Amino acid sequence: DAGVTQSPTHLIKTRGQQVTLRCSPKSGHDTVSWYQQALGQGPQFIFQYYEEEERQRGNFPDRFSGHQFPNYSSELNVNALLLGDSALYLCASSPGRRGAGELFFGEGSRLTVL
Amino acid sequence: DAKTTQPNSMESNEEEPVHLPCNHSTISGTDYIHWYRQLPSQGPEYVIHGLTSNVNNRMASLAIAEDRKSSTLILHRATLRDAAVYYCIPFYYGGSQGNLIFGKGTKLSVKP
């Protein structure tokens, strides 16, 4: 049983560019959440997708957007990249929105913005 | 949201028990206490959760104070693989919030 898979694992972008990160949830999970983890900090909640809609959002600007597909996979898009967007981006899945207490995380996508 | 306080770092010797404390004095009566850990270069991993009673699973034990203002994660015999950052997180299953709020956690080092 595959867990949460994310791609790419590492990528480098320059300021002003756009990036798309992808996530496939654990089998049987329909809810996907995205987190940003800066170096030395705990993960910070970006948003959560359920039934192909953004259901909750953390304190992140509109440059951060996402999408969930009918197969429950998800994408995170970041526009107009800033140096401060350099971080590990984590995808997590759960069986339903209320099950978010027991999240399954992927290994993350490490984004470096130069 | 309930605030949590954890030591920044702790050290342990291999094969000895480790007690990781967490203060959550503002926790509500319906918040479960979750613990996650994050090994180097990996995403966080669920460890255990509980509401009022002490809980055990194959990874660890969770001891919850009677007033629920603090809890302790217990690793019975630390191994080198247990070196990680441990996060204590209150979470309410019945609410509209569907996300976990992570603090900085406790970085556990295990010495051979």
Interface residues (C-beta under 8 A of the other chain):
Chain A: V4 T31 S33 Y35 G40 Q41 G42 P43 Q44 F45 Q48 Y50 R55 Q56 G58 L90 A92 S94 R97 R98 G99 A100 G101 E102 L103 F104 F105 G106 E107 G108
Chain B: Y32 H34 Y36 S41 Q42 G43 P44 E45 Y46 H49 V85 Y87 F91 Y93 G94 S96 Q97 G98 N99 L100 I101 F102 G103 K104 G105
